Amino acid sequence: MFPAADGMTGVIPQADPARRLGRFRSEIDQALKRVFDSGRLLLGPETAAFEQEFAAYLGGGEVVAVASGASALTIALTALGIEPGDEVVVPALTAVPTAGAIHRAGALPVFADVDPLTRNLDPAALGAAIGPHTRAIVPVHLHGMPADMPAILAVARRHGLAVIEDCAQAHGASLGGRMLGTFGHAAAFSFYPTKNLGAAGDAGAIFTADGALAARARRLRAHGLDDHGVAAETGETGRIDEMQAAILRVLLPHLDAANADRRRIAGEYSAALAGSGIDLPPEFPTANYHQFAVALDRRDDVRARMAQAGILTGIHYPRALHQHPAFKSAASLPVAERLATRLLSLPIQPEVAETRAAQIAAVLLQSLRS
Ligand SMILES: *Cc1c(COP(=O)(O)O)cnc(C)c1O
């Protein structure tokens, strides 16, 4: 029917990180050769250079590169003094690791409902979730759409709470001229391969403007050890490796162009689906469209029909967090629960969606009618 993203099978995948890395293959090969030749495999010159380059990209402050986005969250929470017995408020609609990291820091995640339009933490619900044991808030910029940081920071200030932005989906997105990740006390980024800035394996980073916090995070990523091999507290195996850092240095200069492509594709989807009655994500000029998720009734039927037509979609996420047995929550959060049954992520990675937005939208509309 139309040119296939995958010449072998004719199937358009929801995402294809290897294809993105392949575009930069010769530069990546050179970077990996540099690492092998250096003999340094962990926490060497590539890590130090990537930390400086990513901090400069964010406009200053310090970056501590780590093993994953989840590690970044756990280490940031611990470095901010979050302890067992503390409660941390998170939006109910996000990836499991947002709350898993709170568990691993020994604290209790408390779930708050989200806004039906932005799908991000609802500041009123946040206010209602705060109790005597609350110590921190982890807002998530879901799908690369900025959370309402001014309102969230106002709540945090009123109650004296730490704010750790979950920027796993927010690389390069901004709000009011400020990069996401620079609003809170700290931010956690993931470089999981499908993220807007994605490595060839697991990696992550903490951003903070607080030097003492960064220093503690540097110890916590390496078992709590200081430069003299002395541990004042225990940490984790949270190091980034030199190969991922070297690959991220190749990719970082291309992040803004890739985000611009995602915005263009999002605009094409919005135009093609306008007036269809489908709930679309807000058109937000400085979002990075990590995902473009429509909300529909009979989502699973539509998804199956699209797959039959060769277009694979994603579900981010199939359950609200409080609905996972792991969190043993009795909460009822209707907006997040309903979105979890209705959201469908269309292909938006530029190498996959390319010039196919109108055609993918047409298949979606057809699948909705049949
Ligand atoms: C990907 C992701 C994480 C976890 O990142 P990892 O690198 O897989 O540990 C955390 N939060 C959100 C919102 C994510 O999308």
The ligand as an SDF file (V2000), in Angstrom:
LIG
                    3D

 15 15  0  0  0  0  0  0  0  0999 V2000
   12.3800    4.7440   30.6750 C   0  0  0  0  0  0  0  0  0  0  0  0
   11.8160    5.3510   31.8910 C   0  0  0  0  0  0  0  0  0  0  0  0
   12.3870    5.1740   33.1620 C   0  0  0  0  0  0  0  0  0  0  0  0
   13.4680    4.1740   33.4490 C   0  0  0  0  0  0  0  0  0  0  0  0
   14.5950    4.2820   32.7150 O   0  0  0  0  0  0  0  0  0  0  0  0
   15.6090    3.0200   32.6110 P   0  0  0  0  0  0  0  0  0  0  0  0
   16.7700    3.6190   31.9010 O   0  0  0  0  0  0  0  0  0  0  0  0
   14.8850    1.9680   31.8200 O   0  0  0  0  0  0  0  0  0  0  0  0
   15.9160    2.5800   33.9790 O   0  0  0  0  0  0  0  0  0  0  0  0
   11.8660    5.8780   34.2250 C   0  0  0  0  0  0  0  0  0  0  0  0
   10.8290    6.7110   34.0650 N   0  0  0  0  0  0  0  0  0  0  0  0
   10.2260    6.8860   32.8750 C   0  0  0  0  0  0  0  0  0  0  0  0
    9.0870    7.8410   32.7790 C   0  0  0  0  0  0  0  0  0  0  0  0
   10.6830    6.2020   31.7540 C   0  0  0  0  0  0  0  0  0  0  0  0
   10.0750    6.3850   30.5810 O   0  0  0  0  0  0  0  0  0  0  0  0
  1  2  1  0
  2  3  1  0
  2 14  2  0
  3  4  1  0
  3 10  2  0
  4  5  1  0
  5  6  1  0
  6  7  2  0
  6  8  1  0
  6  9  1  0
 10 11  1  0
 11 12  2  0
 12 13  1  0
 12 14  1  0
 14 15  1  0
M  END
$$$$
